[in-house]
Amino acid sequence: MRELEQRQSEEWIATKNRRQDIPFVRVAKSGGWKTMLPAVSVDVIESAWGPLMETVGYQRTPARMTESTVIQNLA
């Protein structure tokens, strides 16, 4: 995807007229979102989508926050 972005970025609406030194397509690494996102964001995602994520094979992170704590942090 990154190679395709480099060749065609001026043709895509999402990348047209954007800085060429900052790629739109980030590194594709399994589980990378857990280390790139703040812990509270991971907790929000997993509290909303955890059961579905487990159904398709993702492992949830160990519980750090309760659902009510996540909601309080969003307010």
N, CA, C and O atoms as a printed pandas DataFrame, in Angstrom:
     atom_number atom_name residue_name chain_id  residue_number  x_coord  y_coord  z_coord
0              1         N          MET        A               1    0.813   -1.190    0.000
1              2        CA          MET        A               1    0.000    0.000    0.000
2              3         C          MET        A               1    0.863    1.263    0.000
3              4         O          MET        A               1    0.547    2.242   -0.676
4              5         N          ARG        A               2    1.940    1.229    0.755
5              6        CA          ARG        A               2    2.800    2.421    0.777
6              7         C          ARG        A               2    3.418    2.691   -0.589
7              8         O          ARG        A               2    3.526    3.841   -1.014
8              9         N          GLU        A               3    3.817    1.638   -1.265
9             10        CA          GLU        A               3    4.401    1.812   -2.596
10            11         C          GLU        A               3    3.366    2.396   -3.554
11            12         O          GLU        A               3    3.673    3.281   -4.352
12            13         N          LEU        A               4    2.152    1.895   -3.466
13            14        CA          LEU        A               4    1.064    2.413   -4.293
14            15         C          LEU        A               4    0.791    3.877   -3.957
15            16         O          LEU        A               4    0.564    4.694   -4.849
16            17         N          GLU        A               5    0.813    4.199   -2.668
17            18        CA          GLU        A               5    0.623    5.587   -2.247
18            19         C          GLU        A               5    1.703    6.495   -2.840
19            20         O          GLU        A               5    1.400    7.593   -3.306
20            21         N          GLN        A               6    2.944    6.049   -2.825
21            22        CA          GLN        A               6    4.032    6.863   -3.360
22            23         C          GLN        A               6    3.835    7.141   -4.846
23            24         O          GLN        A               6    4.130    8.236   -5.325
24            25         N          ARG        A               7    3.338    6.151   -5.567
25            26        CA          ARG        A               7    3.157    6.318   -7.011
26            27         C          ARG        A               7    1.912    7.133   -7.359
27            28         O          ARG        A               7    1.914    7.884   -8.334
28            29         N          GLN        A               8    0.836    6.985   -6.557
29            30        CA          GLN        A               8   -0.447    7.546   -6.951
30            31         C          GLN        A               8   -1.019    8.574   -5.965
31            32         O          GLN        A               8   -2.194    8.924   -6.076
32            33         N          SER        A               9   -0.242    9.058   -5.025
33            34        CA          SER        A               9   -0.793    9.917   -3.976
34            35         C          SER        A               9   -1.438   11.198   -4.516
35            36         O          SER        A               9   -2.380   11.709   -3.911
36            37         N          GLU        A              10   -0.956   11.712   -5.619
37            38        CA          GLU        A              10   -1.554   12.927   -6.182
38            39         C          GLU        A              10   -2.893   12.664   -6.865
39            40         O          GLU        A              10   -3.614   13.605   -7.199
40            41         N          GLU        A              11   -3.226   11.401   -7.071
41            42        CA          GLU        A              11   -4.502   11.041   -7.698
42            43         C          GLU        A              11   -5.590   10.752   -6.665
43            44         O          GLU        A              11   -6.773   10.764   -7.005
44            45         N          TRP        A              12   -5.220   10.496   -5.429
45            46        CA          TRP        A              12   -6.181   10.131   -4.386
46            47         C          TRP        A              12   -6.682   11.379   -3.677
47            48         O          TRP        A              12   -5.893   12.274   -3.374
48            49         N          ILE        A              13   -7.938   11.452   -3.416
49            50        CA          ILE        A              13   -8.515   12.597   -2.708
50            51         C          ILE        A              13   -7.921   12.720   -1.304
51            52         O          ILE        A              13   -7.623   13.825   -0.851
52            53         N          ALA        A              14   -7.749   11.595   -0.618
53            54        CA          ALA        A              14   -7.266   11.616    0.773
54            55         C          ALA        A              14   -5.823   12.097    0.893
55            56         O          ALA        A              14   -5.429   12.597    1.947
56            57         N          THR        A              15   -5.030   11.955   -0.165
57            58        CA          THR        A              15   -3.614   12.320   -0.076
58            59         C          THR        A              15   -3.203   13.440   -1.030
59            60         O          THR        A              15   -2.062   13.901   -0.992
60            61         N          LYS        A              16   -4.101   13.867   -1.860
61            62        CA          LYS        A              16   -3.786   14.935   -2.817
62            63         C          LYS        A              16   -3.486   16.228   -2.053
63            64         O          LYS        A              16   -4.183   16.566   -1.096
64            65         N          ASN        A              17   -2.467   16.931   -2.475
65            66        CA          ASN        A              17   -2.064   18.203   -1.858
66            67         C          ASN        A              17   -1.684   18.065   -0.384
67            68         O          ASN        A              17   -1.863   19.005    0.390
68            69         N          ARG        A              18   -1.175   16.931    0.000
69            70        CA          ARG        A              18   -0.702   16.708    1.366
70            71         C          ARG        A              18    0.816   16.606    1.364
71            72         O          ARG        A              18    1.440   16.457    0.313
72            73         N          ARG        A              19    1.397   16.688    2.545
73            74        CA          ARG        A              19    2.854   16.553    2.671
74            75         C          ARG        A              19    3.291   15.162    2.236
75            76         O          ARG        A              19    2.775   14.156    2.724
76            77         N          GLN        A              20    4.232   15.114    1.330
77            78        CA          GLN        A              20    4.721   13.843    0.813
78            79         C          GLN        A              20    5.642   13.126    1.792
79            80         O          GLN        A              20    5.864   11.923    1.655
80            81         N          ASP        A              21    6.184   13.843    2.779
81            82        CA          ASP        A              21    7.101   13.217    3.738
82            83         C          ASP        A              21    6.367   12.543    4.895
83            84         O          ASP        A              21    6.997   11.884    5.722
84            85         N          ILE        A              22    5.052   12.699    4.965
85            86        CA          ILE        A              22    4.261   12.044    6.005
86            87         C          ILE        A              22    3.271   11.110    5.309
87            88         O          ILE        A              22    2.278   11.570    4.745
88            89         N          PRO        A              23    3.533    9.807    5.347
89            90        CA          PRO        A              23    2.660    8.883    4.623
90            91         C          PRO        A              23    1.279    8.773    5.250
91            92         O          PRO        A              23    1.134    8.793    6.472
92            93         N          PHE        A              24    0.271    8.658    4.399
93            94        CA          PHE        A              24   -1.108    8.433    4.833
94            95         C          PHE        A              24   -1.253    6.987    5.311
95            96         O          PHE        A              24   -1.891    6.721    6.330
96            97         N          VAL        A              25   -0.655    6.062    4.567
97            98        CA          VAL        A              25   -0.697    4.640    4.926
98            99         C          VAL        A              25    0.392    4.406    5.960
99           100         O          VAL        A              25    1.578    4.583    5.679
100          101         N          ARG        A              26   -0.018    4.007    7.155
101          102        CA          ARG        A              26    0.971    3.808    8.201
102          103         C          ARG        A              26    1.534    2.395    8.146
103          104         O          ARG        A              26    1.146    1.599    7.291
104          105         N          VAL        A              27    2.437    2.089    9.046
105          106        CA          VAL        A              27    3.069    0.778    9.093
106          107         C          VAL        A              27    2.008   -0.283    9.389
107          108         O          VAL        A              27    1.211   -0.140   10.316
108          109         N          ALA        A              28    2.013   -1.320    8.606
109          110        CA          ALA        A              28    1.063   -2.415    8.811
110          111         C          ALA        A              28    1.718   -3.452    9.714
111          112         O          ALA        A              28    2.556   -4.236    9.268
112          113         N          LYS        A              29    1.334   -3.449   10.972
113          114        CA          LYS        A              29    1.897   -4.378   11.938
114          115         C          LYS        A              29    0.763   -4.900   12.805
115          116         O          LYS        A              29    0.007   -4.119   13.384
116          117         N          SER        A              30    0.647   -6.199   12.894
117          118        CA          SER        A              30   -0.412   -6.803   13.676
118          119         C          SER        A              30   -0.368   -6.317   15.117
119          120         O          SER        A              30    0.663   -6.411   15.784
120          121         N          GLY        A              31   -1.495   -5.796   15.590
121          122        CA          GLY        A              31   -1.575   -5.313   16.963
122          123         C          GLY        A              31   -0.956   -3.949   17.186
123          124         O          GLY        A              31   -0.921   -3.462   18.316
124          125         N          GLY        A              32   -0.467   -3.323   16.126
125          126        CA          GLY        A              32    0.189   -2.033   16.249
126          127         C          GLY        A              32   -0.692   -0.947   16.836
127          128         O          GLY        A              32   -0.200   -0.027   17.489
128          129         N          TRP        A              33   -1.985   -1.051   16.609
129          130        CA          TRP        A              33   -2.908   -0.040   17.129
130          131         C          TRP        A              33   -2.879    0.012   18.650
131          132         O          TRP        A              33   -3.121    1.067   19.235
132          133         N          LYS        A              34   -2.588   -1.112   19.298
133          134        CA          LYS        A              34   -2.567   -1.125   20.772
134          135         C          LYS        A              34   -1.393   -0.320   21.324
135          136         O          LYS        A              34   -1.483    0.244   22.415
136          137         N          THR        A              35   -0.306   -0.267   20.581
137          138        CA          THR        A              35    0.853    0.488   21.065
138          139         C          THR        A              35    0.854    1.919   20.553
139          140         O          THR        A              35    1.494    2.783   21.152
140          141         N          MET        A              36    0.158    2.186   19.468
141          142        CA          MET        A              36    0.132    3.527   18.894
142          143         C          MET        A              36   -0.934    4.416   19.532
143          144         O          MET        A              36   -0.776    5.636   19.577
144          145         N          LEU        A              37   -1.997    3.824   20.017
145          146        CA          LEU        A              37   -3.090    4.596   20.614
146          147         C          LEU        A              37   -2.895    4.751   22.110
147          148         O          LEU        A              37   -2.287    3.892   22.750
148          149         N          PRO        A              38   -3.407    5.847   22.678
149          150        CA          PRO        A              38   -3.375    5.984   24.138
150          151         C          PRO        A              38   -4.197    4.866   24.786
151          152         O          PRO        A              38   -5.155    4.372   24.192
152          153         N          ALA        A              39   -3.821    4.474   25.997
153          154        CA          ALA        A              39   -4.495    3.367   26.687
154          155         C          ALA        A              39   -5.998    3.596   26.803
155          156         O          ALA        A              39   -6.780    2.658   26.652
156          157         N          VAL        A              40   -6.408    4.833   27.070
157          158        CA          VAL        A              40   -7.841    5.096   27.205
158          159         C          VAL        A              40   -8.571    4.836   25.883
159          160         O          VAL        A              40   -9.714    4.379   25.895
160          161         N          SER        A              41   -7.931    5.119   24.750
161          162        CA          SER        A              41   -8.551    4.850   23.454
162          163         C          SER        A              41   -8.698    3.350   23.213
163          164         O          SER        A              41   -9.726    2.894   22.712
164          165         N          VAL        A              42   -7.671    2.589   23.569
165          166        CA          VAL        A              42   -7.740    1.134   23.442
166          167         C          VAL        A              42   -8.887    0.604   24.302
167          168         O          VAL        A              42   -9.639   -0.269   23.868
168          169         N          ASP        A              43   -9.020    1.130   25.520
169          170        CA          ASP        A              43  -10.090    0.695   26.406
170          171         C          ASP        A              43  -11.465    1.022   25.834
171          172         O          ASP        A              43  -12.384    0.209   25.938
172          173         N          VAL        A              44  -11.617    2.183   25.241
173          174        CA          VAL        A              44  -12.900    2.564   24.639
174          175         C          VAL        A              44  -13.237    1.626   23.479
175          176         O          VAL        A              44  -14.361    1.137   23.376
176          177         N          ILE        A              45  -12.264    1.381   22.614
177          178        CA          ILE        A              45  -12.483    0.495   21.468
178          179         C          ILE        A              45  -12.857   -0.899   21.944
179          180         O          ILE        A              45  -13.818   -1.490   21.450
180          181         N          GLU        A              46  -12.098   -1.428   22.905
181          182        CA          GLU        A              46  -12.358   -2.793   23.361
182          183         C          GLU        A              46  -13.656   -2.900   24.151
183          184         O          GLU        A              46  -14.315   -3.938   24.099
184          185         N          SER        A              47  -14.039   -1.861   24.877
185          186        CA          SER        A              47  -15.307   -1.955   25.603
186          187         C          SER        A              47  -16.487   -1.922   24.634
187          188         O          SER        A              47  -17.528   -2.523   24.900
188          189         N          ALA        A              48  -16.327   -1.220   23.511
189          190        CA          ALA        A              48  -17.401   -1.148   22.523
190          191         C          ALA        A              48  -17.417   -2.355   21.586
191          192         O          ALA        A              48  -18.489   -2.845   21.231
192          193         N          TRP        A              49  -16.251   -2.833   21.185
193          194        CA          TRP        A              49  -16.151   -3.844   20.137
194          195         C          TRP        A              49  -15.475   -5.142   20.569
195          196         O          TRP        A              49  -15.280   -6.034   19.743
196          197         N          GLY        A              50  -15.115   -5.265   21.847
197          198        CA          GLY        A              50  -14.376   -6.428   22.334
198          199         C          GLY        A              50  -14.948   -7.779   21.952
199          200         O          GLY        A              50  -14.221   -8.621   21.424
200          201         N          PRO        A              51  -16.246   -8.015   22.207
201          202        CA          PRO        A              51  -16.794   -9.333   21.859
202          203         C          PRO        A              51  -16.667   -9.655   20.365
203          204         O          PRO        A              51  -16.332  -10.784   20.005
204          205         N          LEU        A              52  -16.926   -8.693   19.512
205          206        CA          LEU        A              52  -16.788   -8.925   18.073
206          207         C          LEU        A              52  -15.331   -9.166   17.706
207          208         O          LEU        A              52  -15.026  -10.029   16.882
208          209         N          MET        A              53  -14.433   -8.402   18.318
209          210        CA          MET        A              53  -13.004   -8.572   18.045
210          211         C          MET        A              53  -12.549   -9.978   18.414
211          212         O          MET        A              53  -11.775  -10.596   17.684
212          213         N          GLU        A              54  -13.033  -10.484   19.553
213          214        CA          GLU        A              54  -12.679  -11.845   19.957
214          215         C          GLU        A              54  -13.236  -12.865   18.974
215          216         O          GLU        A              54  -12.579  -13.864   18.680
216          217         N          THR        A              55  -14.438  -12.624   18.465
217          218        CA          THR        A              55  -15.066  -13.537   17.508
218          219         C          THR        A              55  -14.220  -13.693   16.249
219          220         O          THR        A              55  -14.145  -14.781   15.678
220          221         N          VAL        A              56  -13.582  -12.601   15.816
221          222        CA          VAL        A              56  -12.771  -12.673   14.593
222          223         C          VAL        A              56  -11.294  -12.929   14.867
223          224         O          VAL        A              56  -10.467  -12.854   13.958
224          225         N          GLY        A              57  -10.962  -13.234   16.132
225          226        CA          GLY        A              57   -9.617  -13.694   16.433
226          227         C          GLY        A              57   -8.678  -12.738   17.140
227          228         O          GLY        A              57   -7.533  -13.101   17.413
228          229         N          TYR        A              58   -9.121  -11.530   17.446
229          230        CA          TYR        A              58   -8.255  -10.600   18.180
230          231         C          TYR        A              58   -8.243  -10.962   19.655
231          232         O          TYR        A              58   -9.256  -11.396   20.202
232          233         N          GLN        A              59   -7.100  -10.784   20.295
233          234        CA          GLN        A              59   -7.020  -10.968   21.736
234          235         C          GLN        A              59   -7.152   -9.607   22.391
235          236         O          GLN        A              59   -6.485   -8.651   21.996
236          237         N          ARG        A              60   -8.017   -9.523   23.397
237          238        CA          ARG        A              60   -8.191   -8.264   24.112
238          239         C          ARG        A              60   -7.031   -8.072   25.079
239          240         O          ARG        A              60   -6.424   -9.039   25.538
240          241         N          THR        A              61   -6.730   -6.818   25.381
241          242        CA          THR        A              61   -5.681   -6.510   26.338
242          243         C          THR        A              61   -6.207   -6.768   27.738
243          244         O          THR        A              61   -7.418   -6.732   27.953
244          245         N          PRO        A              62   -5.329   -7.028   28.691
245          246        CA          PRO        A              62   -5.793   -7.211   30.069
246          247         C          PRO        A              62   -6.550   -5.970   30.535
247          248         O          PRO        A              62   -6.172   -4.844   30.211
248          249         N          ALA        A              63   -7.606   -6.182   31.288
249          250        CA          ALA        A              63   -8.446   -5.067   31.743
250          251         C          ALA        A              63   -7.631   -4.111   32.601
251          252         O          ALA        A              63   -7.008   -4.505   33.587
252          253         N          ARG        A              64   -7.652   -2.847   32.200
253          254        CA          ARG        A              64   -6.985   -1.805   32.969
254          255         C          ARG        A              64   -8.003   -0.863   33.584
255          256         O          ARG        A              64   -7.776   -0.275   34.642
256          257         N          MET        A              65   -9.127   -0.735   32.901
257          258        CA          MET        A              65  -10.132    0.211   33.349
258          259         C          MET        A              65  -11.505   -0.444   33.289
259          260         O          MET        A              65  -11.742   -1.330   32.468
260          261         N          THR        A              66  -12.399   -0.009   34.153
261          262        CA          THR        A              66  -13.772   -0.486   34.071
262          263         C          THR        A              66  -14.497    0.324   33.014
263          264         O          THR        A              66  -14.034    1.395   32.621
264          265         N          GLU        A              67  -15.620   -0.175   32.556
265          266        CA          GLU        A              67  -16.382    0.540   31.537
266          267         C          GLU        A              67  -16.819    1.906   32.047
267          268         O          GLU        A              67  -16.815    2.875   31.287
268          269         N          SER        A              68  -17.196    2.002   33.325
269          270        CA          SER        A              68  -17.622    3.299   33.865
270          271         C          SER        A              68  -16.449    4.285   33.900
271          272         O          SER        A              68  -16.647    5.483   33.699
272          273         N          THR        A              69  -15.235    3.796   34.153
273          274        CA          THR        A              69  -14.065    4.673   34.139
274          275         C          THR        A              69  -13.815    5.187   32.731
275          276         O          THR        A              69  -13.472    6.354   32.544
276          277         N          VAL        A              70  -13.984    4.323   31.746
277          278        CA          VAL        A              70  -13.808    4.729   30.344
278          279         C          VAL        A              70  -14.802    5.833   30.007
279          280         O          VAL        A              70  -14.433    6.840   29.403
280          281         N          ILE        A              71  -16.045    5.648   30.391
281          282        CA          ILE        A              71  -17.084    6.649   30.108
282          283         C          ILE        A              71  -16.763    7.959   30.812
283          284         O          ILE        A              71  -16.933    9.028   30.226
284          285         N          GLN        A              72  -16.301    7.897   32.056
285          286        CA          GLN        A              72  -15.932    9.118   32.784
286          287         C          GLN        A              72  -14.793    9.851   32.080
287          288         O          GLN        A              72  -14.791   11.081   32.022
288          289         N          ASN        A              73  -13.837    9.113   31.553
289          290        CA          ASN        A              73  -12.704    9.745   30.872
290          291         C          ASN        A              73  -13.117   10.408   29.557
291          292         O          ASN        A              73  -12.449   11.325   29.081
292          293         N          LEU        A              74  -14.213    9.942   28.981
293          294        CA          LEU        A              74  -14.695   10.546   27.732
294          295         C          LEU        A              74  -15.477   11.818   27.996
295          296         O          LEU        A              74  -15.561   12.683   27.125
296          297         N          ALA        A              75  -16.044   11.944   29.173
297          298        CA          ALA        A              75  -16.902   13.103   29.482
298          299         C          ALA        A              75  -16.087   14.358   29.684
299          300         O          ALA        A              75  -16.646   15.421   29.950
